[in-house]
């Protein structure tokens, strides 16, 4: 695809922005959790990992080499897996209390899916080989 690399970069920026948005509302604590905040840091800070992976992916999207495109597929798969893990962690019920999922959690998951698809559709020029003889 012609614009897949730019769509991938835009999706990475969407993920980075969504890390700062509320991911889940916990009614027992009366608090919103984000990619960088959870009560007593129990869920860690998945936003840091997603921002690091996103920075590497932007570089790999912009480098027009085959090794960069292959590495980007791997990094995109890791990002998608990390997003799924974070989605399950932040939206799972505990002790009969279910958190309310917020927009940021869905944006991270959707953005990671778009990045994965965009990384599989690189825009590389194909070299024509001359016929021997």
Secondary structure as the mmCIF struct_conf table of DSSP 4:
data_model
#
loop_
_struct_conf.conf_type_id
_struct_conf.id
_struct_conf.beg_label_comp_id
_struct_conf.beg_label_asym_id
_struct_conf.beg_label_seq_id
_struct_conf.end_label_comp_id
_struct_conf.end_label_asym_id
_struct_conf.end_label_seq_id
BEND BEND1 UNK A 3 UNK A 3
HELX_RH_AL_P HELX_RH_AL_P1 UNK A 4 UNK A 19
TURN_TY1_P TURN_TY1_P1 UNK A 20 UNK A 20
BEND BEND2 UNK A 21 UNK A 21
STRN STRN1 UNK A 24 UNK A 26
TURN_TY1_P TURN_TY1_P2 UNK A 27 UNK A 30
STRN STRN2 UNK A 31 UNK A 33
BEND BEND3 UNK A 35 UNK A 36
HELX_RH_3T_P HELX_RH_3T_P1 UNK A 39 UNK A 41
TURN_TY1_P TURN_TY1_P3 UNK A 42 UNK A 43
HELX_RH_AL_P HELX_RH_AL_P2 UNK A 46 UNK A 62
BEND BEND4 UNK A 65 UNK A 65
HELX_RH_AL_P HELX_RH_AL_P3 UNK A 66 UNK A 91
STRN STRN3 UNK A 94 UNK A 94
TURN_TY1_P TURN_TY1_P4 UNK A 95 UNK A 96
STRN STRN4 UNK A 97 UNK A 97
HELX_LH_PP_P HELX_LH_PP_P1 UNK A 99 UNK A 99
STRN STRN5 UNK A 100 UNK A 101
HELX_RH_AL_P HELX_RH_AL_P4 UNK A 103 UNK A 119
TURN_TY1_P TURN_TY1_P5 UNK A 120 UNK A 120
BEND BEND5 UNK A 121 UNK A 121
HELX_LH_PP_P HELX_LH_PP_P2 UNK A 125 UNK A 132
#
